[in-house]
Amino acid sequence: MSVTRVAHRYAQALLDLSTEQNVVDKVNADMLQLSNICKAQDFANLLSSPIVDSKKKSEIFNAIFGSKMEKMSLDLMDLVLKNSREAILPQITNGFVSLYKKKNNILDVTVISATTLDKATKDLIISKIKASFDATIELIEKVDASLIGGFIVRIDDKQIDASIASQLSNLKNILLN
């Protein structure tokens, strides 16, 4: 069984159980926080360390997260450690967040622009996207000066490229051919 299937099963089970017990929003907040923490190199080293046994890792997790997380989130971490699956904890947290967003009809929209966008422009982009998609929009903004101007919008596997750099590249291709 592949790691992603295992991580998906843990994430789906956590989503089902947390929904059943009406703590899904709190567990989602915990998984978002844990997902960000898993990106830290020291935490990743702790997860993959064969020197630190799972009992010690469990004690460390309870010391760090014990009072800050929902009991169900802590129980998941204990189960993952008990089954020696701590290496896939980042995939489990990301999988849970993805399933939560799908269940609650939340759409991640990434906007890449040459400079930071003002509020009016962000609101305009969100309103245009809401007209096409019946979902709650979560805007992720990135800045890439190489675009020169304009922006790129990414929604799932779709991309709208309205950047000056792209237009210049297209013009160059037309002129050369």
N, C-alpha and C positions, 0 to 999 in steps of 0.2 A: 504494500500500500504506500502510495507516495506521501510525502510530507504535507503537501497542500491538502490532500484529502483528509488526513488526520487532523490538521489544523482547522479545516472547515467543519469537521464533525464536532470538535470541541466548541468552536464558535457558535455553531447552530444549536447545540445543546444548551449552552449558556444563554443564548437569546431566548430559546423556548422557556427555559426555567425562570429567567428573570422577568419575562412577560407574564408568565403564570402567577408569579408572586408580586407583580406590580412594582418592581424596582428596576425596570429596564432602563429608564433615563439615568438613574444613579450608576448603574453598571456601565452604561455607555460612557459616562464621564470618567469612570475609573479606567476603562479600556483606552480611552483617548490619552489619559495621563500616562498610563503604563506604556502605550505605544511610543510616546515621546521619550520616555525614560529608557526604553529598550534601544533607542538610537545612540545613546551615550556609550562610548567605548568601554568605560570601566564596568558598566552594568552588563554589556555584552560579554566581556571577559569573565564576569562572575557566572553568567548563565552557562557558558561553555567550559568552565574550568572543571577538569576531572579531579582536581585536588580537593575542592570543597565538596563534601558529600551533600546529598539532598536534605538531610536533617538540618545541617548547618545553614544551607540556603533558605530553608523554610523559616528558621529562626531569624535570619537576616531580613527576609521579606516581611515577617510579622513585626519586627522592630521598626522597619522603615514605613510600612504601609498600614500597620495594624489599626490605628485610630483614624486614619484618613480615608479608608476605603470601605465600601459595602461588604458585609460578611460574605455574600455570594462571590464577590471578586476574589476575596482571600481564599475561599474554599476552592475556587478554580485553580489558583496558583499552587495550593497544597496538593491538589489532584495531579496537576501537571508535574510537579516535583516528585510525587510518589511514583508516578509512572515513567520517570526519567525522560520527560518530554520537554524539559526547560529550553532546549535549543530552538524549539518551534514557538516559544511564547510570543515573539514579535509577530509571527504569521497568524497566531490565534487572535491577538488583539486587533490586528489590521482586518482580519476576516470578520470579527464581530462588528467592528465599526462599519464595514462595508454592508453587512447584512442588516444592521440597524438602519442605515441610510436607505437601503432599498425598501425595507419594510415601511418606513415612515415617509417615503417618497421625497427624499432629499437628494438634490442633484448638485454635484461638485462642478463648478465652472471656474476654469483657470483663465485669467486674463493676463497676458504678458504685454507690457507696453514699454516704450522707450523711457518714459518718466512716470512718476506716480500720478495716478488719475485723481481728479477732484471728485467730490461727492456727486455732483450733478452728472458727470460722465458715467460713474459707476451705476447710479440709479437708472440712467438711460439704457445702459447695457442690460441690467437686470430686468427692466420692463420689457425690452425686446425679446429676451430669452423666455420670460414668463408667458409671453404671447404664444410662443411655439411649444413650450413644455408646460404641462400642468404639474408643477412640482415646486417645492420650497428650494430656493437657490442659495447655495453657500458659495460665496465668491472668494476665490483664492487669487491674490494679486501678486504678480512677480514683475520685476523691472529688468529689462535687458536693453542696454544702450545701443547695442549693435543693430537694433531694428530701425534706428534713425528717427522714425516717427510712426504713428499709427499704432496698431495693436494686433495681437493674435488671441483668439478665443478658442479654448478647448473644452468640449463637452463630451465626456466619455471617449469614444473613438472618432469623433468628428472634430474638424479644425476649420476655423474661418481665419484666413490670413489677410489682414488689411494693413500690413506694414509697408512702409516706404521701401525698406530693403527688399522685400519680396517683389514689389512693383518694379523696382530698378532691375532686379534680376530677370524678370519677365521681359522687360524692354530690351535688355541686353541680348536675350535669346532671340527675340524677334529680329533685331538688327543684324545679328551674326548669321542668321539662317535665311 
